[in-house]
């Protein structure tokens, strides 16, 4: 290479410089999962408040199409009024 070093040696030096810390072991057991007595939210609530990128993309697409429909309707009404 033109720079005179390899990325593998650079990574090994970085790994040697940063010692790995042992993972702490919990002294008490983890709590059990909460009971499933709650209902799942309604699909509309999950859709409107979703953080999933695919759902947000669908929302963006549907909103854009709705506004295009509103704009087309208004432009048609304006042309009919002038005409």
N, C-alpha and C positions, 0 to 999 in steps of 0.2 A: 504494500500500500504506500501511497505517497507520504502519509504522515508518519510512518515508521512504527505504528503500533496496531495491535489487533483488538477488536472489541471484546473478544473473549478474555484476554488478559486484563483489560480495563474492568470488566465486570467481576472477575475473580478478585482483583484488588479492592474493589468496592465492597464485595461480600466479606473479605477478610477484615476491612476497617470497621464494619458495623457488626458487632457480635449479635448473634441471635439470642433473644431473651426467651427463657422458658415460659410456657403458657401457665397462668395461674390455675390451680385446681380449686374449684369451689368447695368450701368446707361443708356446706349444707346442700342437700339435693335440690335440683331445680323444681319450682312449683309445677303442679299438674296443669294441663290445659284447662282453660275456663269451661264451664258447662255450656253445652250448646242449646241453652233455653231461649236464646234470642233469635229473632227471625232475620232472614237475609233481607237486605233493603230491596225495595221495589226496583224493577229494571229501569224505570225512568230516572229515579234518584241516582242509580249507579251510572247511567249514561250521562246525565248532566254534570255530575261532580266527579267524573272519571279523570284519572291522571295517566291513563294508558295512551301512548302516542298514536296508536292506530285509531282509537276512539276519537281523540282530539282532531285527527286529520279528517275523519268522517264528519265531525261537527263543522269543521272549517269548510269542507266541500258543500255540505247541505246549506250552510248559512250563505255562502257565496251564490249558490244556485237560487236560493230564495230571493236574495236582493237583486239578482239579475232578472228574475221574473217580475218583481215589483217595478224595477226600472223600465222594463219592456212594456209593462202595462201602462205606466204613466206616460211614456213617450208616445204610445199609441193614442191615448186619450188627448194629449196635447195636439197631435196631428189631426185628430178628428175635429177638435175644437177650431183649429185654424182653417180647416178644409172646406 
